[in-house]
Amino acid sequence: MHIPPDGTLMDALIPVPSAPPPGGYILGIGTNVETDLNAARIAIRLADLFGSVLLSRFYRTAPVGMASAHSFVNYCAYVPSALEPACCKGLCVGIELALGRDRAHPCCKTRDRPADIDLIGRVGRPIAADGLAALRPDAYLAAPFAEIVALL
């Protein structure tokens, strides 16, 4: 897969069934290590874990909040799930670790990374106040987030 440097790769990639399940999550996803390969690997692993997923277009963006010569590929995904937020995040962290992210490193939030997956929205149920940060997309995820919301 090749992601052009000037923006997007493709329209919504994997459609959910005609009526999406009543609950699930919108994920914000990024990679700046082997971006073409890891963007695809993340999508495949999400589909393996959650079944049908809905993907936004892929966007190439400059790093935010870190110094790196490597641009990111960012996109959003809707995953159907009845899991509690902490359990869903745990599965996402599992994908990050499997692809080589070192979350134990003291600078893990500001280092190049093969996978970064965050819960940024919940469909069908509110987020309980269980220690998770407020769910909202950062500016670089606003367009892919809007694409997913429009398709739901």
HUMO-V325695 format. One record per backbone hydrogen bond with DSSP energy under -1.0 kcal/mol. NH is the residue of the N-H (numbers start at 1). CO is the residue of the C=O. E is the energy in kcal/mol with one decimal. If there is no record, write none. Layout:
NH CO E
NH CO E
This chain:
7 4 -1.1
24 123 -1.8
25 79 -2.4
26 121 -2.8
27 77 -3.3
28 118 -3.0
29 75 -2.9
30 116 -2.1
31 73 -1.3
32 113 -2.6
38 34 -3.1
39 35 -2.5
40 36 -1.3
41 37 -2.4
42 38 -2.6
43 39 -1.7
44 40 -2.4
45 41 -2.6
46 42 -2.4
47 43 -2.2
48 44 -2.3
49 45 -2.0
50 46 -3.1
51 47 -1.9
54 78 -2.0
56 76 -2.6
59 74 -2.9
60 7 -1.0
61 72 -2.3
72 61 -3.2
73 31 -2.5
74 59 -3.3
75 29 -2.1
77 27 -1.7
78 54 -2.6
79 25 -2.6
81 23 -1.1
88 84 -2.3
89 85 -2.9
90 86 -1.9
91 87 -1.8
92 88 -1.9
93 89 -2.7
94 90 -1.9
95 91 -1.5
96 92 -2.2
97 93 -2.8
98 94 -2.3
99 95 -1.8
100 97 -1.5
101 96 -2.5
108 105 -2.0
110 107 -2.0
116 30 -1.6
118 28 -2.8
120 26 -2.8
121 26 -1.3
123 24 -2.8
130 128 -2.1
141 138 -2.0
142 139 -1.3
145 141 -2.5
146 142 -2.4
147 143 -2.0
148 144 -2.0
149 145 -2.5
150 146 -2.3
151 147 -1.3
152 148 -1.2
